[in-house]
Amino acid sequence: MALIEFRDVHKAFGQKAVYSGLSLQVQRGETLTIIGGSGSGKSVLLKCLIGLMSADRGSIVFDGKEVTTMDSESLRMVRRRVAMLFQGAALFDSLRVGDNVAYPLREHGLGLTRQAIDERVALSLERVGLPGIERMMPADLSGGMRKRVGLARAIAIEPEVILYDEPTTGLDPISTTRINHLIVELKRRLAVTSIVVTHDMASAFFVSDRMAMLHDGKILTTGTPDEFRTSPLREVQRFIRGDLVEVESTATWVPPSPE
């Protein structure tokens, strides 16, 4: 059974349909990369999974449990198991790096001692190649370092799933390569399931076990990186070449059922 499953998901903002019957499975232990043009709803999918946004219709299942009907406490338990690296790292600028990484450990009430939290923070920063920077402020970090601190915060709670929202956007080539290698290495060392949202095809081909293309409100196709490279689908080949930059959905919004 899939660890994560989206079944016939519909989502709209006003009159603009984002999803019109999206279905997708994520298997335990794999790295699945979701590609698609700007505005196609890649990031919205991650936020619906952890309850930051809600679907209008359809089912989202995590480890056999329906997410769309969960109360706040049940969603809190999901967020202990699913960590997210946000697009801009989303660090608290007023907190030192160590306190940023420690934040979810305290927020989730894991019952750790201060020493245990400090040790977990140090280990997390070491895993992303930034040992000993606990006392630095986010303003003193480069864009790539901020992303890695955000990743350290994500893995500090020892999640089963990591969601990466455009992890290489805005980074220089060296930082991009470092982040890509971290995604692969963390999967290997921590045995996590990963969902990566990106429009960076080089990153997608490097980190993925499987890929899925979001287009016109649905998953157009899924497959391995090699299957995507040789896909006969015109939309896939145009996206790989960079011809399909913006995706405008033509789906029609269907209001949720009163049931």
Buried (B, 14 or more C-beta within 10 A) or exposed (E): EBBBBBBBBBBBEEEBBBBBBBBBBBBBEBBBBBBBBEEBBBBBBBBBBBBEBEBBBBBBBBBEEEBBEBEEEBBBEBBBBBBBBBBBBEBEEEBBBBBBBBBBBEEBEBEBEEEEBBEBBBBBBEBBBBEEBBEBBBEEBEBBBBBBBBBBBBBBBBBBBBBBBBBBBEBEEEBBBBBBEBBBEBBEEBEBBBBBBBBBBEBBBBBBBBBBBBBBBBBBBBBEBEEBBEBEBEBBBEBBEEEBEEBEBEBEBEEEEEE
